Amino acid sequence: MLIRYRRYIYLIPLVLGLASFLSLRQISAYGIDDFLWLAVLIPFFGHSISKVFLKNRLDILERILYSTGLFIFLMFTLGLILNTLGLLTHRDTLTPRFVIPSFDAVFLLFYLLSAFTNTKVKDVANSETRLQVRPYVFSLIPMVLPVLSLLGVMQLNNGGKGFFAVTNLIAILMYEAYFFRSKRTKSDLEIGANLFFVTLSLALSYSMRSNFVVGYDVSQEFQVFSSVVRNGLWESHLFNSTYSACLSITVLPALLKTILTFSSQYIFKFVMQLVLCIVPIAVYLIAKKQIKNTSLALVAALFFIFQAQFMFEFPALVRQQCALLFFGLIFVASSSENLSSFAKKTLVLVFGVGMVVSHYSTAYVCLAFLAIYTISKLILGNITYYKTGINSGKSRATTWVLTPLALVILFLFAFFWYGETLQSTGGVTQKLYQSVTSFDTFFSADSRSSFISQDLHIGSQNSNDDTLNSLENASAKKGSYGQAASQQSNIYPTSQSAPQVNSKLQLVTEDMVNLIMPTLLKVVIVVGAAAMVVGSVMKRRIIDDGLFVLSAGMLFLLLVILPTLSQDYNLQRLYQQLLIIVSASFVVGVQVLLTKWRQATLGVSVVLALLYFVTTSNLVSQLAFGRSDINLSNSGLGYDKFYLSDDEASSLNWLQDVYMSPLPVNLDTYGKLHAESITTLNNSRLIQGMLPTELYKDGYVYATNTNINKNLVFDTYGNQEVTYNFPAQFLSQRKNLIYSNKDSEIYR
């Protein structure tokens, strides 16, 4: 059965008019307007943009990626134009009455231009105007995964058990096992749907927890975004923070907020997560170019998704989601076999600029990577490119068009954007200087991220008692209760209880989760990376494959030996970003280890990836110990730190209403994040810490659910997190309890 789809395109202007009318009038239409924007208009708009600028015959996944990237870039541009007009005329131009007419005008312009543009999509249809139904039917199967994820979130948020959340993870395992076991030829559309919906399911299982944003960085990101929404303008100097330089958390979500009826919280919790779900498709296309095998490339992309930091960190790094997409798009475009050399170079610049204005650290890493890669390639000189030899077929080699000129242009633009416009370049320059000139602190844990100290065992670690004493001595503030009161406070270091291991089976399970699988996968990746380098040297691979691995390794090493840098961009994020372009090393490693049994490479790769997912997703911990993290239960370290209940939010709003300026408010680390994200209290009056040397006599104290019900306070000293018991008795003797509910207390 075939569908003739061109006749339906003429309905688009009518749909646009209806959606715009509902949004401008703020008419609640049971989510119909949001559905029209997200499922019809925005995808069609992105497709129209790519049709106008890219008339080439493209694979469908390439078309989707370029459409998404160009749409976001155009939104950045439209937002900057409207914002500039607003600053010049002193009007709130990032509001519906200005944004929606402007959006409609640009939409219709590209709609008309695309109507006269003849482009074709490969791998989907036999002709431009006829689409086959079967690939679309199979592509809809994984849509059940996000539904299960949302059911699990709703169940947990209402205090229930994690039945649907666990079922969702098991369903992902079953779906992937079925997908690879089926011998039916899969289209790229099915593979893209697989990656998109699996990622969406995992992202929502984290981001949709609580009725408020969940995570560390996202709380501060949301504060910056909220200020743009309130003011109807983006002012880069409003917060003295590099977050203000990120259009991905200011202009882009502010524009989306004007056309969608979602609350501000759910723009971050749901809408922006859709961008993250596109990133694995870029990983798949890059891996496919490197290993010339569709199934193995899909395994490499799934391995990228199944990283713990991707599932539990990147849903709460909204500013980095767009940047990661642009980072991947740079390499997809530069290696495309469907684009001309000019189109490749142009897209590399466009996506590079989009990355720079999205997130500073991602841009720094990309520019450093490209610099190492470019210099290495220039030193090696003009080397002949060879076919990969991974398959026995005579497929021609992929060439990566990453020119020194593009690198120079992006460096200059980054300097202009961060330095001249937003005055933030000095930050990275200062960090580099401090890192290079502070090798005497190389073995100090305070000078590097905790990941390096704990995972790589570099840097001395003080005991919790010593750290608490150091914090107490260093945190003395004028107007606090002081050292004398501290000696009588009975505050002692504490920590969360670990899962109880009651049998040899549980001990083996714990070792598999924490030691065996991570170590095994590290060995496989190292073997694969070495094989890619050796393959390039032996001319069995193109030189770029080896240079990518070497450049990534040099960056990784640089972050270890320059400790001060690791405080601001930890190794987990660097690893995840670089995995976008070297994820193929995982399946290459399996190939090398199974040299005599190459026919088993796919099966073993799938099994390893799924076993890794079972451990990183907390599924094993939940089934074995009944304990996991925020995605599967209402307990665990992530829950205690990041979950914001409705009662806690109510008490924070009450505090904002009765607050007497300029009194300070003491909170622990994560209570302070919550206050920043949902209130307009002055950041300078929110004081982190609950030690007597940190508590102000004339001020408020806000206690979270974790503080009062779990007797746990989170604080920081230098680069270390400190935990100690909540000083309930101390506070009750010296302050008045002015507000209380089951999840929070406020003292004055």
Salt bridges, closest charged atoms under 4 A:
ASP59 OD1 - LYS122 NZ 3.79
ASP92 OD1 - ARG97 NH2 2.84
GLU128 OE2 - ARG6 NH2 2.82
ASP188 OD2 - LYS288 NZ 3.34
GLU190 OE1 - ARG184 NH1 2.84
ASP217 OD2 - ARG319 NH2 2.87
ASP217 OD2 - ARG573 NH2 3.04
GLU221 OE2 - ARG319 NH1 2.52
GLU235 OE1 - HIS237 NE2 3.75
GLU313 OE2 - ARG573 NE 2.81
ASP455 OD2 - LYS522 NZ 3.64
ASP544 OD2 - LYS377 NZ 2.99
ASP545 OD2 - ARG541 NH1 2.94
ASP568 OD2 - LYS431 NZ 3.27
ASP640 OD1 - LYS710 NZ 2.51
ASP647 OD2 - LYS742 NZ 3.70
GLU676 OE2 - LYS672 NZ 2.77
ASP698 OD1 - ARG748 NH2 3.74
GLU721 OE1 - LYS641 NZ 3.13
ASP743 OD2 - LYS742 NZ 3.26
